[in-house]
Amino acid sequence: MQRRKECVAMLLAGGQGSRLYALTNNIAKPAVAFGAKYRIIDFPLSNCINSGIDTVGVLTQYEPLELNEYIGNGQPWDLDRTFGGVHILSPYQAKKKSSWYEGTANAIYQNRSFMKKYNPDYVLILSGDHIYKMNYAEMLRAHIRTGADCTIAAIEVPMKEASRFGILNTNPDGSIYQFEEKPKVPKSNLASMGIYIFTAEKLYKYLEEDDENPESSKDFGKDVLPAMLNAGEKMFSYRFKGYWKDVGTISSLWESNMDLLGEEPAFDVGDSDWKIHSRNPLAPPEYIGETGKVENSMIALGCEIEGTVEHSVLASNVVVEEGAVVKDSVIMAGTIVRKNAKVNYSIIDENVVVEEGATVGDERSAAAGIAVLGRGIKIAAGAKVEGGKILDKDYKGE
């Protein structure tokens, strides 16, 4: 008897994340640090194992080295399985044809042999760049109950933002009668979350047809989903009510990190009923010195705080020296903020040095922009980096 899986997950993690600018110069967007100890990809991987889905293909393409290294054998997420588990799926050269992934649908199509190896009844398609907690098993049960060929997870968004998303127009029973990819004038505010469950045989059929169509852009939202709808396939929405954030921009990444703070955070990563797993750094406990002051902040292992940290998120091994102030900021691993330096309303990547007396960013206000410092750069003593400035090279001031 052939061993098989009821549902296999395919996680699209090859995006460049160009709107994160300096933060993704050398790493894929799903590998970007988040919330002091996590990376963005921790959330869909944790959702999978918490939902009982233990076979995950992670499709990588842009700057995959760090992401591949981070995922490793999948042990932190309990995805180190002898049958199933997590697998890195990169573009490869085949006998008849080879190419980079040409779009989301093409990426899945090129890995159809991986899916078919497990002979699943259903395939779950995920994006690797969203922050949320979701029980995919409940969505799968809804898909089975409705007898759908495709179920699309959806969330209501403000009407003014609806044109940024794929929009679902649905009947009262949740069946979809129209799908519009980023419409200029949306008819509803029910947005696709980029999470799909397909009945496996239907998915294979439409991916084959899409691959053979020279006019197709090889994209789920633009090509595959409209083709299924036009063919009269049974498609349903699955409404999601919880926290969900697309962290594809500097402002959304900053906001989502800040949503972790406060006595009643908008997004709680400490929920013991739905743990978010990650690969933890080797670091000693955090240390707050006699002159250190921390208010409403998240501080990871290995941090040394002699200065002031307010309303901020600090990853592992960050140093804030005496007299330095960090406020309304996200600081990634290994960064050093020297004596009397000030960091306001900023996102600072790993292993940056802000030298003594330097200032990064402006006080947070409606008019101020978020300052961004790329990985491994140095801000010279006394230099001023204005709010909204994005740097990926050493800066000595103007």
Salt bridges, closest charged atoms under 4 A:
ASP54 OD1 - LYS5 NZ 3.02
ASP54 OD2 - ARG81 NH1 3.09
GLU66 OE2 - ARG39 NH1 2.89
GLU66 OE1 - ARG375 NH1 2.79
ASP78 OD2 - ARG81 NH2 3.10
ASP121 OD1 - ARG4 NH2 2.85
ASP129 OD2 - LYS29 NZ 2.93
ASP129 OD1 - HIS130 NE2 3.33
GLU156 OE2 - ARG239 NH1 2.76
GLU161 OE1 - ARG164 NH1 3.47
GLU208 OE2 - ARG112 NE 3.96
GLU209 OE2 - LYS205 NZ 2.91
ASP211 OD1 - LYS97 NZ 3.86
GLU233 OE1 - LYS202 NZ 2.97
ASP246 OD2 - HIS130 NE2 3.87
GLU255 OE1 - LYS245 NZ 3.30
ASP271 OD2 - LYS133 NZ 3.72
GLU295 OE2 - LYS293 NZ 3.40
GLU321 OE2 - ARG338 NH1 2.92
ASP328 OD1 - HIS311 ND1 2.77
ASP349 OD2 - ARG375 NE 3.98
GLU350 OE2 - ARG39 NH2 3.84
GLU350 OE1 - ARG375 NH2 3.72
GLU355 OE1 - ARG338 NE 3.69
GLU355 OE2 - LYS378 NZ 3.89
ASP362 OD1 - LYS384 NZ 2.73
GLU363 OE1 - LYS327 NZ 3.63
GLU398 OE2 - LYS389 NZ 3.40
